[in-house]
Amino acid sequence: MRLFIKGVFVLLLWAVAGPLSANSSLPAILVVGDSLSAGFGIEVSDGWVALLQDRLSAEGYEYRVVNASISGDTTGGGLRRLPRALERHQPEITLLELGGNDGLRATPVPIIRKNLERMVALSRDAGSKVVLAGMQLPPNYGAAYTDAFAEVYAEVAEEQEVTLIPFFMDGVALQPQKLLPDMIHPNANGQPVLLENAWTALKPLLSKSAAAMEASTAIP
């Protein structure tokens, strides 16, 4: 019984703290997102965040990826969680992928904007470069709302001078072969596309150590 309780405690600790990197001395890339980044409905190892860690290692970039994403989260929830995550992980880069659930709940765009602006400011104040993942909504929410929702990401990115992923779900949305049966969440086939969308924005912000650069240019 004591072993069972201990096992449950370890699982709860992992769920709260998230997986720890094998080398916590490496600079961190913090991903704060919702189900699109949490790997809803698929194996965590198939998710784009896990694939990002693989890509970084394969290309000689020495970073640890910290996934602080929670399915169902909103910009308000992310804003409440972000200060602790920044303090704990001290990320060199923070990727903010939130807002889709706000939009699906028809949260007023000014509230979404305020939350995004605050998250960007907190990240930058913590010394982190910021990547903001843009989102879009289905047209059934009405042109006025969907247009304002989509535009807020570009506006915040421009005003705050941070890197923007114009539409994080580009190449996945409305593609049945890349979506789960709910036609909302990406399946395993859609994850490499999300990775490419993120990688295009992230790569210019990455740096390699002198040793890594020497190894990558060495002639076999």
C-alpha positions in Angstrom: 0.0 0.0 0.0 2.9 2.4 0.9 4.4 1.7 -2.5 1.2 2.5 -4.3 0.8 5.8 -2.4 4.4 6.6 -3.2 3.8 5.9 -6.9 0.7 8.1 -7.0 2.7 10.9 -5.3 5.4 10.7 -8.0 2.8 10.8 -10.8 1.2 13.8 -9.2 4.5 15.5 -8.8 5.4 14.9 -12.5 2.0 16.3 -13.6 2.5 19.5 -11.6 6.2 20.1 -12.3 6.4 18.6 -15.8 9.2 16.4 -17.1 12.7 17.5 -16.1 15.4 17.7 -18.7 18.4 15.4 -18.4 20.6 18.4 -18.5 19.0 21.3 -16.7 22.1 23.5 -17.2 21.2 23.9 -20.9 19.3 27.1 -21.9 15.5 26.5 -22.0 12.9 27.0 -24.6 9.6 27.3 -22.7 6.4 26.4 -24.5 3.2 27.8 -22.8 0.2 26.5 -24.7 -3.0 24.6 -24.8 -4.1 21.2 -26.2 -2.3 22.0 -29.5 1.0 21.9 -27.7 0.1 19.5 -24.9 -0.4 16.6 -27.4 -4.1 16.1 -26.9 -5.3 12.7 -28.2 -1.9 11.4 -29.2 1.3 10.0 -27.7 3.3 12.8 -26.0 6.4 11.6 -27.9 4.6 12.2 -31.2 3.7 15.8 -30.3 5.4 18.8 -32.0 7.1 19.9 -28.8 8.8 16.5 -28.4 9.7 16.6 -32.1 11.2 20.1 -31.5 13.6 18.6 -28.9 14.6 15.9 -31.4 15.2 18.5 -34.1 17.3 20.7 -31.9 19.5 17.8 -30.9 19.8 16.5 -34.4 20.9 19.9 -35.7 23.4 20.6 -32.9 21.5 23.1 -30.9 22.0 22.6 -27.2 18.7 23.5 -25.6 16.2 21.8 -23.3 12.5 22.2 -24.2 10.1 22.7 -21.3 6.5 22.0 -22.2 4.2 23.9 -19.8 1.1 23.4 -22.0 -2.3 22.4 -20.6 -5.2 21.2 -22.6 -8.2 23.6 -22.4 -6.1 26.5 -21.2 -6.8 30.1 -22.1 -4.8 33.3 -22.2 -6.0 34.1 -18.7 -4.9 30.7 -17.4 -1.5 31.0 -19.2 -1.0 34.5 -17.7 -1.6 33.1 -14.2 0.8 30.3 -14.7 3.5 32.1 -16.6 5.4 33.9 -13.7 6.2 30.7 -11.9 7.3 29.0 -15.1 9.6 31.9 -16.0 11.0 31.9 -12.5 11.6 28.2 -12.4 13.0 27.6 -15.9 14.5 31.0 -16.8 14.0 30.4 -20.5 16.1 31.9 -23.2 13.1 31.7 -25.5 9.3 31.6 -24.6 6.8 30.4 -27.2 3.2 31.5 -26.4 0.6 29.3 -28.0 -2.7 30.4 -26.5 -6.0 32.0 -27.4 -7.8 29.3 -29.4 -10.0 28.4 -26.4 -10.6 32.1 -25.7 -11.9 32.4 -29.3 -14.1 29.3 -29.1 -15.7 30.8 -26.0 -16.1 34.2 -27.8 -14.0 36.0 -25.2 -13.9 39.7 -26.0 -10.8 40.4 -28.2 -9.7 43.3 -25.9 -9.3 40.8 -23.0 -7.3 38.4 -25.2 -5.1 41.3 -26.3 -4.5 42.4 -22.7 -3.6 38.9 -21.6 -1.2 38.4 -24.6 0.4 41.8 -24.1 1.0 41.0 -20.4 2.5 37.6 -21.1 4.8 39.0 -23.7 5.9 41.7 -21.2 6.5 39.3 -18.4 8.6 37.1 -20.7 10.7 39.9 -21.9 11.1 41.3 -18.4 12.5 37.9 -17.5 15.1 38.2 -20.2 13.4 35.8 -22.6 12.9 36.2 -26.4 9.3 35.7 -27.3 7.6 33.8 -30.1 3.8 34.4 -30.4 1.8 31.8 -32.2 -1.1 33.2 -34.1 -4.5 31.5 -34.3 -7.6 31.8 -36.4 -11.2 30.7 -35.9 -13.9 29.0 -38.0 -16.0 31.5 -40.0 -19.2 30.6 -38.1 -18.2 33.0 -35.3 -18.9 35.9 -37.6 -16.6 37.9 -39.8 -16.3 40.9 -37.3 -15.1 38.7 -34.4 -13.0 36.2 -36.4 -11.1 39.0 -38.2 -10.5 40.9 -35.0 -9.4 37.7 -33.3 -6.9 36.8 -36.0 -5.5 40.3 -36.3 -4.8 40.7 -32.6 -1.8 38.4 -32.8 -0.1 40.3 -35.6 -0.9 43.6 -33.8 0.6 42.5 -30.5 3.7 41.0 -32.2 4.3 44.2 -34.1 3.7 46.6 -31.2 5.8 44.5 -28.8 8.4 43.7 -31.5 8.4 39.9 -31.0 8.5 37.1 -33.5 5.2 35.9 -34.9 4.0 32.6 -36.3 1.2 34.0 -38.5 -1.1 31.0 -38.2 0.2 28.1 -36.0 -2.3 25.6 -37.6 -1.3 26.5 -41.2 -1.3 23.3 -43.3 -3.2 21.4 -40.6 -6.5 23.2 -40.2 -9.3 21.8 -42.5 -7.0 18.9 -43.5 -8.9 15.7 -42.3 -5.9 13.5 -42.8 -4.0 15.6 -40.3 -6.7 16.0 -37.7 -8.4 13.8 -35.0 -12.0 12.8 -35.6 -13.1 16.0 -33.8 -11.7 17.9 -36.8 -10.1 20.4 -34.3 -7.0 18.8 -32.8 -4.0 17.7 -34.9 -3.2 14.0 -35.0 0.2 12.5 -35.3 0.3 13.2 -39.0 -0.2 16.9 -38.3 2.5 17.3 -35.7 5.5 17.6 -38.1 3.6 20.4 -39.9 3.2 22.3 -36.6 6.9 21.7 -35.9 7.8 23.3 -39.2 5.6 26.3 -38.5 7.3 26.7 -35.1 10.8 26.0 -36.4 10.6 28.7 -39.1 10.0 31.3 -36.3 12.4 29.8 -33.7 15.5 29.1 -35.8 16.6 32.7 -36.2 16.5 33.0 -32.4 18.7 30.0 -31.8 22.5 30.0 -31.3 25.1 27.3 -31.1 28.1 26.9 -28.8 31.5 27.1 -30.3 32.0 23.4 -29.7 28.7 22.6 -31.5 29.6 24.8 -34.4 32.9 23.1 -34.8 31.4 19.7 -34.6 28.7 20.5 -37.2 31.3 21.8 -39.7 33.9 19.1 -39.1 34.8 17.1 -42.2 34.3 13.3 -41.6 
